[in-house]
Amino acid sequence: MKTLKHLLKEQYNPDNFFLIAGPCVVESEELLTTVAEKVSGICKRLNIPYVFKASYRKANRTSIHSFTGVGDVEALELLQKTGQRFNLPVTSDIHSAAEAAMAAAYVDILQIPAFLCRQTDILIAAAETGKVVNVKKGQFLSGESMKFAVEKVKGAGNDHVMLTERGTTFGYQDWW
């Protein structure tokens, strides 16, 4: 089981933040390469550990007409290739328990979207892959209540869990 420290290699510093960034969704190899090259270059220059992130499929779009991806396996292969090319750990969202094992074959960190952060089945499935699990805090939760998500991941035998703060809101505002 690889830890976050192992994934970030010599860049890991427990006293420093690290950056998780990339395009919202996998659109093309060209986009992934452009973003990874630019951001990793900046991070190397500033000595900031970097995790490349793009969703292989965006399941939470406002409009039914929004782009959601190029196809699961193709997008996951492109993510893996980008990570290997730039020597970066890679993460992507998963949206159901059934996706955990499939995505784990390609990425280093399984990310649980904020709107799914309390779903027991997805947290356990992600934990059981042995990958690092990043749970994004739902804006509808207090920070303290995230201890339950951590307990679910750890209870499934995986101590490699991290949390991403998303802030707080009292409702999503779609203005169109």
Secondary structure, 3 states (H helix, E strand, C coil): CCCHHHHCHHHCCCCCCCEEECCCECCCHHHHHHHHHHHHHHHHHHCCCEEEECECCCCCCCCCCCCCCCCHHHHHHHHHHHHHHHCCCEEEECCCHHHHHHHHCCCCEEEECHHHCCCHHHHHHHHHCCCEEEEECCCCCCCHHHHHHHHHHHHCCCCCEEEECCCCCCCCCCCC
